[in-house]
């Protein structure tokens, strides 16, 4: 009796390999842009939440210790700078008894290209100063903190702060898919250079 053995191929044919490669490239081509949009959305939300918590903490600190507290832009993590983009880094300081500034917290830069955090209608474009009562120094009406990325106005966020230092999130009050600033105007993000 003769034994017959059937041999099977374990590899892929060239056509199967090319089909798999085309499918993989297509999935990567669809997935990478979606991942980037998710990252921008997460950064937008995280930055807005972080600054809301940071300003609430600063206000509480100012009131509890009865001293001036400053949130300002910082390029070196130790002193205030004149930059107007808080996304490049910031610090929180409190005035000591001798009048000097004590560093309370360092806020890292946002790790997304073309991301901006700007102040609108504050007395300064590079700092927010809270008095020993938690009020925003020299602020007579509400002001806005704008959070923008390269997607533009329709994907931006805002925090609205009143002279007492109380915060709220900006909302789309006129239903045009753009968040409104403190003065009810639409947010305007800076143009992104290509």
N, C-alpha and C positions, 0 to 999 in steps of 0.2 A: 504494500500500500504506500502510495506516494503522499507526502504531506505538502499541502500548498500553503504558503504563507502570503498573506496580503500585506503589502507595505503601505503605510500612509505617510503623507507629507505633513510635517509639523510647521513649516514656514508659511509666509504670506507670499502670494504672487505679486508681481510688479503692479498690476492693476489694483489689487486690494491695498497695497502700500500707498499708492498715489491717491486713492480715494480717501484713505485715512488721513493722509497729509493735508489734502484739500479741506476736509472737515475740520481738522485741528486749526488750520490757519483761519478759517471762517469764524470759528468760535473765539479765537484770540482776538480777531479783528472786531468782533462785536463786544467782547467782554472788557477789553482795556478801556475804551471810552466810557462805558458804563461804570467801571470801577473808579475812574477819575471823577465822574460826576458825583458819585457817592462820597468820595473823599472830600470834595468841595462842600457838599451839603453838610457833612459831619463837622468839618472845620468851621463853617459858618455858625452852626448851632452851638458847638462847643465854645467858640470865642464869645458869642453873645452871652451864654450862660456864665462863663468864667468872669466876664467883666461885670455882669449883674451881681454876682456873688462878691466880687472884689470891692465894688463900690458900696454895697451894703455892709460889708465888713469894715471898710474905711469909715463909714458914717457911724457905725456902732463904736468903733475905737475912738473916734473924735469925741463922741458924747461921753463915753465911759471914762476916759482919761482927761477930759476937758482940755484937749490940746488940738492944734491945727494938724491936719493930715493931708498930704499931697500925693496925688497919683500923677506921674509925669512920664513922658517918653524918655528912654534912656538907651544909648547905644553901647554903654559899657557895663550896665548892671550895677553901677554904684553912684552915679550922679545924673541929674536931669539933663536933657539935651534940648535942642531947639527943633528937633524933628516934629512934624505934624502927623506922622503915621505911628500909632501905638502898636501896630502889627510888627514893627521893627524891634520891639522890646520896650519895657516900661519898668518903673519901680514905684513902690509905695513907701513913703517916709512919714515920720511923725516928728513934730517939733519937740525937742527936749527942753528941760527947765532952763538951760543956759542959752536957748535960742537956736542951737545947732539942730541939724536934721539927723534923726536916727533911722537907719534903713530897716524897714519892717518886712518887705517882701520884694523879690525880683520876679518879674513876669517875662518869661521867655518869648522870643520872637515867634510869630506864626510861620510854620514851615510849609507855606504854600506860595508860589510865585504870584505876584500882582494882587496880593491880599492887602486891604487897607482897613484901618480902624481910625476914623476921623471924628473930631469934635466940630459941631456946628452951633454957632451962636453962644459959645462959652466966652468968658472974658479973655481966655487964652486958647490957642489952638494946640498947645503942647502940654497942658496940665489942667487938672481939676483940683481945686483947693477947697477942702471942707473945714469950716470954722470949728471952734471948740463946742459949738452947739449942734454940729452935724449939718449945718446949712452950707450951700455952695457959695463961696466967697464972691461977692460982686456980681451975682447972677440975679437979674431982676425979673426975668420971665423964663419959661421953660427952654430947654436946649436939647440937642440930640447927639447921640453917639452912633455913627453909621458904620456898618460892617459890610464891606463889599469884596467881591472876588471878580475874576475875569468874565464871569457870566453876565454881569451887568445889573441894571436896576431891578429887574423882575425877580432876581434871586438874592436880594439884599435883605439885611435885618437892621433894626434900629432899637436903641434904648432911649427913652424920653426921661429926662430928669427935671424936676421942678426946683425952684430956689431953696426949698426946705431939704433937698437931698433925697427926696423920694423918687423911686424908679418905677417905670412900667415899660413893657415891650411896645414897640411901634406896631401899628396895625394898618391894614389896607382899608381906610375909611370910605374911599370913593369907589371901591370895587373895580379897580383897573389893573389888578395884579401887581401893584407896586406899593410897598409899604410907605406910609406917610410919616413925615418928620413932625416935630413938635408944633410947627406952624400950619399943619394940615397940607403942606405941599408934598409932592412926590419926592422920594429920595432920588438923588442924582449921584451915581457912582462915577469916579474919575475914569476917563477913557484909558483903555489899556493899549500901550504901544505894542505894535507887532514886531 
